[in-house]
Amino acid sequence: MRGEQLSLRRARHHWQLYAFILPCLLFVGLFMYYPVINGVFHSLYYWNGGDVERFYGLRNFYQLFTAEPPAFWLSFQNALILGLANILKMAPAILAAVCLHRVKSERLQYIYRACFVVPMVVPFAVTVLLWKAFYEPTNGVINVLLRKSGLIGLLTWTSSTAGTLNELLVTNVFEAGGISSYAVCALIGAALVFVIARMVVGRELAWTSLAGYVGGLGVLSGRVLGCVAMGGGGAPNAAAASVVGAVLGGAVLGGVAWKFANDAGRDLPRRDRLYAWAMAFVVGAFGLGLIVHVASGVTGYLTPLFPKGENPAWLGSPKLCMLALILWGFPWVGSFSVLVYLACLQQIGREIYEAAEVDGADWFHKFRHIEMPLILKQVRVMMILVIMGSINDAGQVMLLFGIEGGPGGVVQVPALFMFREAFCSQMMGYACGIGLVMFTIIVIMTKLNDWLVKPGAE
């Protein structure tokens, strides 16, 4: 129903009501909108927050985008990692809300809800400082549990094994010492491609897919052999040789593979054969090399992570800082998130569950087809808050790692970078420019989230 339109003449008779609203509007404008406008204005100035102020134009933004090292964009990289991790950490809260919603006893459900509400009275800073004590290397709760349970030995063995694998990958792939690692991965990949293709597209196209995969390996093999022939990745003309080798290898082996693919699937439509061959070709040409590089990166990261005979320095080791920041808050069942999801779940009528049970739906189908679609709108809202928090929140990082953002600023986030530039470097105008860029990126990411995550039931 459309609201009644209020004319200016009628509004004059209620001027007393608008007079009561005026102080609120003045305070909102003074403490919310004026700082924003002032920040946009001073982003164009060289300003130290006090008496030094001169027009700078767009040089603050130019400096931000061209600075070496690119500390601001490295902080955004950290924020992206934290944002993705925090999105994945939403799952335990959703599952906890669903389990709490399915508790049949009203009294027991009330007790559980109260248990989730009580932690909300504890200040956020106190919780972060408690976790900082948990991460203490010598007597911290986490390291004590790792030692008592024997898990520290497993972590040390994992780190040592990762070092061996990384050395194998680097020696046999990235240096001119052979391609045995690629050969082993290629054989494993061939088996996986054939099995998956047979399950998805059938036996005839499975052979076609395998042929495409072998053709794709021609690109990869030619690139690696060309690089090895020139003496390794750092040798002169190694890049050009790898490109030439990739083209020749893909053309020769790909042509032979396409001939075999046509013969193997000649009774099938040409379009289906081409699609299966092309998809497997891309996997062989690019996917395998990417997997080897990712495996090398992961094993390289894990190698010195847990040295033998040393207590993990969660807040002091550059490689453990990000992991500590992600593990913070385990098991990631936030009171606010659980209560938001639970409030939405409690709007589902009992008759909907009864109808689903009549249709033979089990617990998983109830979650997939009833509960998850109905809370997807709240999930989208929480994702927006997570994205904004990952970029805007500097308090958690500052309390755990200090104003530097860990050793060498390894876990510095955009908000902390802006804070340091404003209050440590006294570059307020530059910090205003950083805030404006952050605002733009948050708006873009929020709109992108709205576009990608569309609730099915609104």
C-alpha positions, 0 to 999 in steps of 0.5 A: 500500500502506498503511503500518503504524500505529505504536502508542505502546507500540511507539514507546517502544522506539525513543525513542532515534531520536526523541531524535535528531529532537528537536533538529531539531524544536526548531530548525525551531520556533525559526527558522521557526514562532516568527517566523511566530507572533510576526509574527501576534501583533505585527500587532495591536500598534503596535511599533517592534521594540524597547521601544515596544509597545502594543495596536493592534487592527486599526488596522494593517490599517485603515491599510493598506487606507485609506492615501492614496496607496495605496502598498501596492496600487500595489506589488501592481499592480507585482507583478501586472505583473511576475508576468504578464511572468514567466509569459510569460518561462517560454516560452523556458525550456520551448522550450530544454528541448525543443530540448535534449531532442531533441538526438540526440548524447548527448555534445553534449547533455551539453555543453549541459547543462553549459553550463546548470549553470555559470551556477548557481554565479554568485550572484544578486546578481552577476548583477543588478549586472552587468545594472545595469552593462548599463543604464548610460545612457552606456557601458552595453552595451544603449545601446551596442548600440542606437547601433551597430545603429541601433535607437535611431533606430527606437525614437525614430521609434516614440516620435515616431509614438506621440506623433502618434497619441496627439495624434490620439486625444485631439483627436478622441475625448476632446475635443470636436473630432470623432469621426473616430478612432472612425469610422476604427476603426469601419470597420476593425472592421466589415471584421474582424467580417465576415471573422471571422464568415464564417470562423467561422459562415458567410456568412448569419450573417456578415451577421447579425453585421455587423448586430449590430456596427452596432447596437452602434455605436449605443451607442458613437456615442450616448455619444460624440455625447452627450458632444460635444454637452455640450462634452466629457468635462469639461463639466457633465452630460457623463456623464449626456448620454453615458449617455442618448445610449448608450441612445437610440443603442443602442435606435434603431440596434440595433432597425434592425440586429435587423430587418435581422439577422432578414431576412438570416438568416431561414432559420437557427435563431433561437437562432443568429441571436440569438447571432451578433447579440448577440456582435457587438453587444457588440463594437460597443458596448464593444470598439471604445471599449475598443480606442480607450482602450487605444490611447490609453493605449499611445501615451501611454506610448510618447510620451516613452519615447525622446526624440530625441538622448538616451540612454535612462535605463533605471534613471532614467526612471519610464516605463523602469524597469518595462520594464528590470525586465521585460527583465532576464535576457534571453533568460530561459532560466534554468538551474534552469527548463530543468533541471527541464523537461529532467528531466521530458522525459527520462522520456518513452520512445523508443517513444512518439515512435516511435508518434507518428512512425508516426501521422504526427506532426510536431515541433509535434504531438509537442510539443503532444500528448506533451511539453507535457502531461507537463511541465504539472505542472512548469509549474504548480509553476514558475508557483507559484514565479513568483507567490510570487517576484513578491510576496516578492522585493525583492532584485532591485528593491533592487539595481537601483533602490535601497531607494526602488524607483526614482524615486518608488517607481515599481517598488516591490513589496510585499516592498520596501514591507514592508522599508521600513516595518519598517526605515526607518520603524521600524513593525514592527507595521505591517510584520507586518500587511503580511506577513500580508496578503501571505501571504493573497494568495499562498495565494489566488493559489496555490489559484487557479493550482491550479484554473486550471492542471490537468495533463491527465496526473497 
